[in-house]
Amino acid sequence: MNKLFSHHPRRFGLTLAVAGVAALVVSLAASAALGPILVDPFTNPDSQHKTVVEPDTYSAGSTIVAVAQMGQFTDEGASGIGFATTTNNAGSWTSGVLPAITQYQNPAGPYDRATDASVAFDARHNVWIAASLGLRVSGTTPKGAAVIASRSTNGGLAWTPPVTIAAAGAGQNFEKPWIVCDDTPTSPFYGSCYAVFDDHGNGNAFKAAYSRDGGLSWTLATTPNVGVIGVQPVVQPSGKLIVIFDNPSETALGVITSGNGGVSYGSATTITSITAAVDPGNIRSSPLPSAEIDATGKVFVAWEDCRFRIGCTSNDIVYTTSTNGTTWTAVQRVPIDPVTSSVDHLTPGMGVDKLSTTAGARIAVTYYYFPNVSCTITTCQLDVGLITSSNGGSTWGVATPLATNMKTRWLPFTNTGYMFGDYISTSYGSDGLPHPVIVVAKAPPTGDCASSTPNCDVALYG
């Protein structure tokens, strides 16, 4: 999320070599077989380096593409947007930088910084599209954030300079773009792609755009006058577009839908209230939603919430589901551990196998957690876990740790806390397995990433 100009209510076409990254200090679960897939190549002196944060992923067959921001600034934004692509269900990865976005690249792009990357696949046009924000923070051009889209027509292995979805303008400050495409051949809007975001410069107003030509051109939609944050779009097989969001104060979860291919949207309605505890360790976090959809069009939405804990002492990962975007199930708790535990769970990345159907929907939730919520910046241990269900959430397996023994101080520091990202992601491959992509931090030389740059050691693992 672009917080350079805001906000938070709670607090070069370069191929990267990843094989030579040093062995992890943190423990990685052997069963997960995770390894580094993206490292920060930038060297500009004004941001924190060897930092990769805030990943999103999407899968199409055996191809999975991850995007993330690299070279994190303390006052937000990053030096550029990186990508990592596998064409064999995470057997191997190719990585690099989305070209021509920022001034730190060669050739240079028009923006000072970049942030908030998300990615989707357009099956009809056989193109991958990565949406992000281009930030302008100096000079005579309009300050603020433009929503942009980078494209790949060769399976996510090479990318073109970005096109503009929504240009930065006076009084505007776009945030948190998210992108999805309609990949159902029988849908009346097959091949349409949708970008949704908010305008913090105008009360976090909901904004949206659509493309019918594989992301080459975009048209702004007619949207209701409602404040949102963390918008998450999914498309049902019928072509109905469902957008999940938090209200600007992050105290309620809501939904907006479109039935005409994203040309216009209906009124916003509330799904449920949100009750979230403040996470420890000065970690930057919030109860933003993570939404996915199965083959039948059933929507699953997860977030962090403390409603099942006496006294709201720590957060669980909770979720709700809907088959139509109008009626929603009662909020349920993902049973990672007992409600009496000392664990604080945060920032879920919900993954649903798009080929699985409701009764047998394969679900995976990747999440960060503090094993002991009663900790400080100095003592907090930050871990990453994964839990799955093979029957649509009727029952869940045993949670698996993916990375352990990290310290929050190993992460890049921002003016709203230590950051691994406002969101993470999980995608299913054609092998029927979940493939989480996570931010893993190793101990920097001084024990504190912010004071030892460029000697942080924060990479993307998948």
Buried (B, 14 or more C-beta within 10 A) or exposed (E): BBBBBBBBBBEBBBEBEBEEBEEBBBEBBEEBEBBBBBBBBBEBEEBBBBBBBBBBBBBBEBBBBBBBBBBBBBBBBBBBBBBBBBBEBBEEBBBBBBBBBBBBBEEEBBBBBBBBBBBBBBBBBEBBBBBBBBBBBEEEEEBBBBBBBBBBBEBBBBBBBBBBBBBBBEEBBBBBBBBBBBBBEEBEBBBBBBBBBBBBBBEBBBBBBBBBBBBBBBEEBEBEEBBBBBBBBBBBBBBBBBBBBBBBEBEBBBBBBBBBBBBEBBEBEEBBEBBBBBBBBBBBBBBBBBBBBBBBBBBBBBBBBBBBBEEBBBBBBBBBBBBBBEEBBEBBBBBBBEBEBBBBBBBBBBBBBBEBBBEBBBBBBBBBBBBBBEBEBEEBBBBBBBBBBBBBBEEBEEBBBBBBBBBBBBBBBBBBBBBBBBBBBBBBBBEEEBBBBBBBBBBBEEEBBBBBBBEBBBBBBB
